Amino acid sequence: MDIDLARQQWDDGLRRVESARSDATRYWFLHTQVDAVTSELRRRLGATYTLDELADEYGASDRWARDVVDSIDPEAPPAGDVGTVTDAAFHLYARGAQDYHP
């Protein structure tokens, strides 16, 4: 996946999460989901990675992100914002990449 395109999608996801600030409950829940996806990224990529590696994992995230988000509360209805949450998590995790630049 093109890194510039992926980073744009990740930025958009974080903006969408942040736009939910006015609804404290939804905002909290979205951040809980972002944290879960970020933890899974840490497990999959470790602490040392590049933006290329992160973008590769992003291309595969549709296979695992929904399961991660849905596992937070198995009793809850399926999450509807998985794409937004995943994008936001990748945005935040990108900051730790060896070759990250703002």
GIMO-V723076 format. One record per pair of residues at least 12 apart in sequence whose C-alpha atoms are under 8 Angstrom apart, sorted by the first residue. I is the first residue (numbers start at 1). GAP is how many residues later the second one is. Records with the same first field share a line. If there is no record, write none. Layout:
# GIMO-V723076
I = GAP / GAP
This chain:
# GIMO-V723076
1 = 54 / 55 / 58
2 = 53
3 = 48 / 49 / 52
6 = 49 / 52
7 = 84
9 = 78
10 = 76 / 77 / 78 / 79 / 80 / 81
11 = 76 / 77 / 80
12 = 72 / 75 / 76
13 = 70 / 71 / 72 / 73 / 74 / 75 / 78
14 = 70 / 71 / 73 / 74 / 75 / 77
15 = 73
16 = 68
17 = 13 / 14 / 67 / 68 / 71
30 = 55
31 = 54
33 = 36 / 39 / 52
34 = 51 / 52 / 54 / 55
35 = 54
36 = 32 / 33 / 36
37 = 28 / 31 / 32 / 48 / 49 / 52
38 = 51 / 52 / 54 / 55
40 = 28
41 = 52
47 = 49
48 = 48 / 49 / 50
49 = 47 / 48 / 49
50 = 47 / 48 / 49 / 50
51 = 43 / 46 / 47 / 48 / 49
54 = 36 / 40
58 = 32
61 = 25
65 = 17 / 21
66 = 13 / 16
69 = 13
